[in-house]
């Protein structure tokens, strides 16, 4: 272990271990605890959702198999019943003929039915029924009278058979199915369907008997065997096995084998489906059982549980892999943020120590230290945003590839949900970039009075009846040079913070007026006046400003809380009610736009946040665009994003990507291997020809060797030469290849001037894959 991994204790004791150092930071850092809590909650939710989804898929797979087995069983039961009915019809026809001939005693039955004419009649009756092997007529003493198979018949007595004994002793019109009997000559198994012939007085006259070969049912079941190690079996109602396909060694026809749980199921209903653990072949099987309504027979159809769940296992592994990747990426992001938090807190402690050492110095030095502190935090959060945006870019493109390649909604659905989480992460990094003054703003002249009026109406419906809203603007209010979407988000954030500071209700005032820094005039914003006045907000250059003040009558802040109000992730709200990024985003917007921000608060007296926005000179063109009239709505005509973060789902914004133009070559330059590999795979899938380079030097070397791409797609922050430096080098050698800059953040690219200098297009990570492909196609088309 490196010595730098241990901390020396002030009391001279043994050094603190890294784990102990992290635990100490965790106890001392509320934001770190909040981060770990949120991260653990997200991991738990993602894991729970994945497990629940996989389990629900298993249930649906079993339900589908149950339906299939039930339908097949119903069909087999009907075919088995028809086969038995065909034989039964032959027997009932013979009995009706006996009765029509006036035979009422056993002696008449023997005397009149023993001739050759009866034998021919029996042969004719058996033709056309493959399941019927023979028909036999039996006297009341058990002696054979006639036989369809041959004539004359042998002297055989069957009074010891189960069917004879039962029908002799029971005057019934129901058929009787015998136990299976093996044919001594052919070795085949046969069952007998027997019917009693009774006299008018109910006396026993004799029997008529149909012999049914069980091999007929085995052949029928073989043709209809279900997939997946399935089986079909025929049972007598008392649990005697009559036929089964496929046959099992060691299990014979005529035996009462297995647990026969289906008898218990059929005792309560005519059919059912259940899971049998350890059936005839010792495998867990899904069993559909059904009893025939007219005959004491049962048809069972089964499939092994392993075969039923085979497809589900493949899908479960795929979804589990996607969930594992998502959890791993989330844990990696949390780990990276935790390290940044640790570095941030170390820096904060060092700055606090320095502040305490020079506490007696003038207020100007204190203001300078505070400015340096915020700048350091801005650099830190900018670095977090850069790393996090690269992670989101790699995760988002890979999820898009998974979604586009899968036609199974059970896989594509979770991928789209994960894409929505990527967009929420992108919103988080935008807040961080806003604080660190590295977000890309689109300033235009904005009619502040109109925008404030619109926001006031929106807040009236949002904050509830307990908060009274008052809006007041100076007559002749100037237009401000600001990004209208970001300004609307800033006002919403301030209003929501004010509402939370007034749990019992109160008054929220939004005031707007014209002010000039450097003048000796004074004016109170509470009284409308058209004149410009001097303001004392820190770090303001002399000039004209539009001042927006959001004032509440809430609980206020103590000095130590107000001093840290603009720091990212600092919040006094309970866990789950705030990220600590609202005021830091507002601070970044004001300072990056060339203005400033001021906060005054006293416990019990409320809080006032003042935004100083530079005045727009409508006669002067806005850099990088044509002169515009004052705007009151976001530039793209949409509503501002919700102040809590997030917009429409990423999955809705990523449309199917059309194939790239034939022969369109792309040079992809990015030092982040995960981002480069994922982007290259997506572009190749979209139809582009892609060459990769790990840095600007490798890209220039590739171009020097004669490679001529149609479009160069490059990152900005790379070791050695940045993307902007590479673009300048290419333009210096008169290389006009279109350049698309895709960057997590770049301080020197936040204005349009840098992009115009080298004639390139800039996109911010994470960029939607479809937007990336459209930009490349558009640039290639223009260049061509």
N, C-alpha and C positions, 0 to 999 in steps of 0.2 A: 504494500500500500504506500502510495506517495505521501510524504510528510505534509503536503498541502491539503490532504483530505482530512486532516485532523485539526481541531481548534485547541489552542493553548488556553487553559483556564486562568482567570485572574488570580486565584489563590495559589497558583503554583502546583496544583494537583495534576493528575494524569490528564492528557488531552482528551477532548470529547470525540467520540466516534462519529462518522458521517450520519449514522442512523439517529444517534442522540441529537446531533446538530439539526437534522431535519425535524425531529420531534419538537425541539425547542422552537424552531421557526413556526411549526404548526400551532403550537400553543399560543404563540405571540401574534400570529397573523390571522385576523378574521377573514380577509379576502382569500387567503390560501385555504382556509377551512371551507369557505363558501365554494371555492372552485372544486375542491376535492369532493364536497357533498354533491354538487351538481354533476360532476363527472361520474361519481358512483351511482347516482340516481339514473343518469342516462345509460350507463352500462347495464344496470339492473333492468331498466325498461326494455332496452334492446334485446337482452338475453331472454327476458320473460316473453316478449312478443314473438321472438323466434321459436322458443319452445312451444308456446301456445299454438302458433300457426302450424308447426310440424305435427302437433298432436291432433289438431282439428283436421288436417289432411289425412291422418291415419284413420280417424273416425269416418270420414267421408269415403275412404277407400273400402273400409269394411262394410259400410252401408250399401255401396254400389255392388259389392260382391254378394251380399245377402239378397239384393233384388234380383241379380242375375241367376243365382241358384234357385230362388223361389219360382221364377218364371220357367226355368228349365225343368224343375221338379213338377210343376203343374202340367207341363206338356207331357212329360214321361208318365205321370200318373194317368193322364187321359188315354195315352196310347196303351198302357198296361191294362186299363179298364176295358178299352175296346177289344183287346185281344181276348180277355176273359169273357166278355159279352158275346164274342163270336162263337166260342165253344159252348157257352151257356145257351145260346139261341138254338144250336143243334140239339142239345139235350131236351130243352122245353118243347121243341118241335116233335121229337120222338115221343115224349110223354103225351102230348096232345093227340098224336096219331093212335097211341095205345088206348087212350080213353075213348077216342072216336070209334075204335073197332069194338067197343063194348067189353073190354077186358077189365074185370072187376075183382078177380081172385088170382092168387099166386099160381094155381094150377093152370088157369086159362093163359096166364102170362107165359108159362114155360111151354105149354103145348102149342100156342099160336105164334110165338116169336122165335122159335128155334130153327126155322127153315132157311133154305138158301135164299129165298126172296128177301127175307129180312136182312140176311148178310149183304146182299147187293145194295139194299137200301142204306145200310150203315156205311158201306164204301162210298156211295154217292154223297152222303152227308159230310164225310171227312174231306172230300176233294175241295181244293181252293182255300183251305185254312192251314197255312204252314205251321202254325203253333199247335195244331191238333194232330197227335200221333195216332190215336185209335179211339173207337167208341165200343164200349162193352155193355151188354145187358145182363143183369145178375138177378137170380131168383131170390125168394124170401129166405131160403136156407143157405145162401151164400154161394150156390153153384152157378157157374157161368152158363148163360143161355145162348148167347150169340156174341160174335167178335168180328169187328170190321177188318182185321188184319188178315185172317185166313179162316177157311172152312173145310172140313168140320173142325169144331173147336175141341181142345183137350178137356179132360175132366179135371177142372180146377175149382177149388172152393176158397173164397176170400172172406169167410165169416170172421176171421181173426183180424182183419184190417180195421184201422181206426174209423175210416169213413163208413164201413158197413155197420159197425157196432153203434155208432152215433145215430145214423139215420134210421136204423131199425128201432131204436128206443125212443126216438123223438119224432112226433108227427109234425113236421115243419115243411114249409114251402121254400125255405132259404137254401141256397147251395152250400155244400161243405167242401172245403179244400183240405186235402190230406197232407200228411207229412211227406217229404220227398223220399222217393224210392229209387235205388240204383237198378238199372236194367242189367240183368245178369249176362245177357248176350253181348250188348254193345257197350256197356259200362256207362251209358248216359244216365243223367238224373231226370226223374219224371215226377210230376205231381198230378193228382186226380181231382177233377171237379165233378162231384157226385150230386145227384138229385134223387129224392125219394119218390116212388110211385105208390100212391095210396088209393084204397078203394073208396066207394061212396060213404062207407061207414067209418073211414079212418084207419082201416086195417092195413097192415104192411103187405104190399104186393111184391115189391122188388126195387131194384135200383137201375138207373142208367148212368154210365160213367164215362167221362172224357179224359183221356190221358194227354197231358201237356208236357212237352219236352222243355226243360228249363234252359237248354242251350239256345232256344229261340230268343229268350229275354237277354241272354248274354250277348248275342249278336246285335240285338236292337240297341242295347246300352253301349256297346263298343262303337257304333256309328255316331252316337250322340254324346260321347264322353266329354266333359268340360275340360278346358285347358287348365294347366297348372297342377299336375299330379292329382287330377280329380278322380272320383270313383262314383259308380252308381250301383245300388244294391236293392234287392227285393226281399222282403221279410214277411213271414206269416205274422198275424196279429199277436201271437203269443211269444214272439221273439225268436222264431226259428228262421235261420238264414236259408233262403231259397236260391238266390242267384246273385253274383257280384262280378262286375268288371272294373278294373282288372282283377283277376283271381289272385289270391295270396297263398303262398305255400304254407302248409300246416293248418290252414283254416278250411274245413270241409263244409259242404252243403248239408243242411239238416241239423247242424249243431247250434246250440244257443251260446254264441260267443260274444265276448266284449262286455262292457258295462251296460250297453243298451239303454242309454239315457233317453233315447227318443221315445221309449215307451212311457216314461214319466211325462214328457212334453205332450204326447198325444192323449194322455189321460185327462188333460185340461182343455185341449183344443184339437181341431182336425188337422192342423198343420203348424209348423213353427221352424225357427232357425236358431241354432245355438252353437257355441264353441265347445268342442269336445277335446279334452286334454288326454292324449294317449288313447287313440282309437284302436282299430284292429291292427294297424301297422305301426302303432306306438308313436304316431305323429299327431301334433295338434291340428285339428281340422275344423273348418266351418261347415256345419251340417244343416241341410234343409230337409225336413222330414214331412211326409204327407200320407195320410191314411185314405185308402179308396173307400168311397161311400157305400158301394154295393157288395163288396167282397172283403173278407178279413185279411187284407194285404196292406203292406206299407212300402212306399218307395222313398229311399234316401239318396240324396245327391250331395257330394262333399268336394271340397277343395282344401288343400293344405294351407295353413295360415301363412307359411313362408312364401308360397306361390302368390297368394292374394296380396301380400304386402311387398312383393319384389319391386314393383314400380315406385311405390311410396318410399322405399329405402333409398333409391337413387335420387329422388327429388329431395328427400330429407337431407341427404349428404350435400347436395348442391346448395340448398338454402342454408344449411348449417355452415358451409364454407363461406358463403356470402356474409352471414352474420358474424362469423369469426373474424373475417377481414375487417368488417365495420367496427367491431369491438376493439381489435388490435389498433386500428387507425385512431379510434377515439382515445384509447389509453396512451398512444404515442403523443397525440395532441395535448392531452392533459399533462403528461410528463414534461413536454416542452414548455407549456405555460407555467407549470409549477417551478421549473428552473428559472424562467424569466421573473416570476414573482420573487423567488429567492434573491436573485440578483437585484431586483428592484428594491426590496426591503433592505438589503445590505447598503445599497446606495442611499436610501432614505435615512438609515441610521447614521451613516457617515455625514450626510448633509445636516442632520439635526444636531450632531455633535459640534460641527463647525458653526452652526447658528448659535448654539449655546455659548461657545467660546468668545464670540464677538457681539454678544447681545447688547453691549453698551454703545455700539457704534450708531452712527446716524441712520435715519429712516431710509435714506437713499441707498445705503449699502444693503440694508435688509431687503429693499425692493429688488436690487440686483441679484442677491442670492436666491430670492424666490423665483426670479425669471430664469436663472440658471437651473434651478431645480426642475421647473416645468419643462425646460428644454431637454434635460437629461431623461425625464420620464417620457417625453415625446419620442426621443430617439429609441428608447427601450420598447415602447409600444409599437413604433414603426417596425422594429426588428421582429417583434412577435407577429405583427400582421404579415410581414414578408414571408416568414417561415410557414405560418398558418395558411396563407393563400396558396403557397406551393403545395402543401398537403391537400388542401381542398381541391386544387386543380387535378392532381393525380387521382384522388378518390372519385371526383365527379366524372372524369372522362372514363375511368374503368367501370363505374356504375352504368354510364350511358352505353358502353359497349355490351355489358351484360344484358341490359334491357333490350338493346337492338337485336342481339343475337338470339334471344329466347322468345319463342312464340307461346310459351306456357305462362299464363297469367299468374300462376302460383309462384313463379320465379320473378317475372317482370314486375309484379305488384310490390313486393318488398324492395326491389331496386328503386322504384319510383319514390317510395317512402324515404329511402335513404338519401335520394337526391334532394328531397325537401329539407332534410337535415343539413345537407351541404349548403343550401342557400341560406339557412339560418346562420351557419358559420360565416358565410360571406358577409351577411349583415353585421355580425359582430366585428369583423375586421374593418368594415367601413367606418364603424364608430371609433375604433382605435386609430384609423388613419385620419379621421376628422380631428381627433384630439391632437395628434402629432403633426397636423397641418401638412399631410401628404396625400390627401384625397384629391381627386381630379374634380375641380369645381367648374361650373358653366355659368359664370356671372353674366347677368343681363340687367338692363335697367328695370327695376321692379316698382310698381305702384304700391308702396307700403300701406297706404291707407286702405286700399281695396283689399289687399291680402289680409290685413288685420281684421277687417270687417267679416271676411269669409271665415277666418279661423274662429272669430267670436261666435258666429252662428253655429259652427260645428261643435264648439265646446259647450254651447248651451244644451245640445242634445247628448253630450258625452259625459259631462261632469256630474249631472244630476241636479235635482231641485234644491239640495242643501247648499250649493255654491252659487252665489249671485255674481254675474259677470258684468263688468262695466268697461266699455271701450271708449277711449277719448283720443282724438288726433288733432294736431294743430291745423288750422286752415292753411292752405297753400303748402302742404307737406311735400318735401322734395322726393324725387325718386332715388332709390338706393341701388348701388351696383353690387348685386349679390346673386347667388344661386337661389332661385325661388323655391325649389323643392327642398333644399337643405334648410332654408329659413323657415318654411312651414313646419318641418320636422322639429326645428329648434323651439318654436313657439309651443308646439304640442308637448314636447318634453317638459318645458318650464311650467306649462299649465298642469300637467299631470303631477309634477313634483309639488306644486302649490296645493292641489287637491289633497294629496297625501299628508301635507302639513296641516290640513284643516279637517281632522276627522269628525268634528262636530258641526261642520259647515262654516261658512264665512263669505268674504267678498274677494273676488279676484279682479284686479284692475289691469288693463293693458293700455299703456299710454304711449303716444308717439309724437315726437316733435323735432324741429330743425335746430341744430346746434353747430357752432363754429368754435373749433379749438384755437386758443391764442387770443380771443377777444376779451375785453374787460367787462362785458355785459353779463348780468346774472339773471336767471329765470328759473322759476320752479315749475316742474312738469305738471304739478297738480292744477295749475291755472293755465288755460290755453293762451298762447301769445304767438304771433307770427315772427317775432324777432329772433335772431340767432344769439346764442349766449356762449360764454366760456364754460368748458367742462374740464374736470380735473381727473378724468380716467387715466390710469397709468399707461405709459408707452404709446400715447396717441401723437401722431404728427399733426402739425398745424394744418387746418383745412376744414371743409364742411362735412358734417355728419348728420345722419338721421338716427335719432336715439329711440330705442324701443325699451320700455320698462314694464316688467311683469311683477306686480306687487300683490302679496297675499296678506291676510290677517291671521296667519297660523301661529304655530308654536315657536317659530324662529330657531336660530342656531346659537350655541355658545361659540366663543371665539376660536377654540381649538378645532371645532368641527368646521366652521366657516373657512378656516385657513386651509383645510384640505378638501374643500367642496369640489374643486375642479380636477382632483386627481382621479385617474381612471380606476374603476373597481372599488373606490371608496364610497361606502353607503352606510347610513344609520338605520336602514330599514331591516326588518327581520328577514330571515332566509326565505327566498322564493318570491320576494316582492320587488326586487330591484337588482340590476347588474352593476350599478355604480358607474355607468357610462354616459348617462344623460347629460349632466352638466359638463363633463369633459368634452363631449361632442360639440356642445354649444360653444364652449371656449375655443375649440379648434376652428370652428366655422368663422367666428368673429375675427380671430387673429389672422387666419389665413386670407380672409377677404380684405385685409388692410384696415381693420377697425380694432375694437377692443371690447372688453367685458368688465363689469364691476359688480360686486355683490356686497350688499349691506344687510345685516341681520342682527336682531337682538332677541334673546329668549323672551317669549311671551308677547312680542310686538310684531312678529311677522318678518318676512324676507322680501327684499327687492333685488331683482337681477336686471342690470341695464346693459343693453347691447348697443354699441356704437358702430354704425354701418356707414361706409364711405358714400358720399353723395355721387349720383350718376350724372355725368355731363352728356345730355342727350345729343348735343351737337357733335360730340366726338365719337368716332367709331369704336366699338368694343374690339380689343385685340383678338384677331383670328376669326372675326365674323362681321357681317354687315351691320350698320346701325339699326337699332331696334327701338320700338316704342316700349314704354313701361309695361311690365307684365305683372299680372296678379296671380298667375297659375304656374305650376311646374312646367318646365320647358317642353316636356314631351306630352303635355296635355293630360297626364294622369294625376290621380290623387297622390298625396305624399304617403310614403310608407308609414305603417303604424309605429308610434313612438317606442313601443316595446320591442321592436325589431321584427323583421320578416316581411315578406310580400307574398305575391302569388307563388304557388309551388313551382319548384324547379322543373318537376316532371311536366307541368303544363307548358312551360316555356321552351322545352327542348323538343323540337319536332323532328320528324324523320329527315335525315340528311340525304339530299340528292347526290347522285354520283358526281364526282369531280370531272372537269373537262378532260378529254383525251389528251395525253401528253403533258399535262400541267405538272411541272416539277417544282417541288418545295424543298428548300434548304432549312432544316429545323435546328436552331442553335439554343441550347439550354444546358447549364451546368448541373441542374438537378436531374439525376438519372431517372427517378420515378416519373417525374413530369414529362421528360423527353420521351421515354419509352411509351407511356400511355398515350401521349399526343400523336406520336408517330404511328402507333397501331390504329388509332381512330382515323387519322388522315388517309392511311392506306386503305382502310375499310371504306372510306368515302370516295375512293377512286383516284387519289393523288399519288404521284411518284415522289417518295420522301428519301432524302439523304440527311443523316444526322451529324451534328458536331457538338462536342462537349464544351467548347468555349469559343470566344471570338477568334483566337489565333488559329484554331483548327479550321474554322469556317473560312478565314481568309486564305489559308493554305490550300483548301479544297478549291476555292475559286481561282487561285493562281495556277492550279493544274488544269484549268480549262473547263471546269464544271460550270454550267450556265443555267441556274434555276429560273423559273418564271416569277417566283415570289420567295423572299427570305422572311421566315418567321423566327424572331429572336427574343430571348429574355433580355432584361436590362442589367440587373445586378448580377455580374459574373466576376470571378477572380481575374485579375490582370486587366484586361480591356473590357469596359462595359459595352452594352449593346449600343448606346448612343455614340461612344467612341468608334465602334466598328462602322456604324452608319456614316459618320463623318469621314472616316478613312475611305469608304467606298465612293462617297460622293466626290472626294478629292481626286480620285483616279477616274472620274467621269463615268462611274458605273451607275446607271439609272434603274437598276433592278428594284421593283417595288419592295418596300420593307414594312413588315407588320410587327410592331413592338408589343409583346405580351408580358406584362410585368406585375409582380405582387405589389410593389409600390416603388416609386422613383421620385425623389424630391425634385430633381431637375427636369422632370417630365410633367409636372402638375400644371404647367401653363402651355398654351398652344404654340408659344414661340419656338421651343426646342423642336417640336414636331415639324413646324414649317421650315426650320433651318435646313433639315435634311430630307424634307418631303417624305414623311412616313406617317403611318397610321398607328395609334396607340390604343390598346385594349387592356383592361385591368383584369387580373386574375382574382377569383376563378372565372373564366370566361365560358359561356355555354358552348358546347361542341358545335351545335348548329350555327351559332353566330360566327365562330371561328372559321368554319368552312365557307359560309357565305362571304365573309370578308376576303378570304383568299381568292375565291372565284371572282368577286367583283374587281379586286386589284389586278388579277391576271387578265381579266377581260379588258380593263381600261388600258393596261400596258400593251396588250396584243393589238 
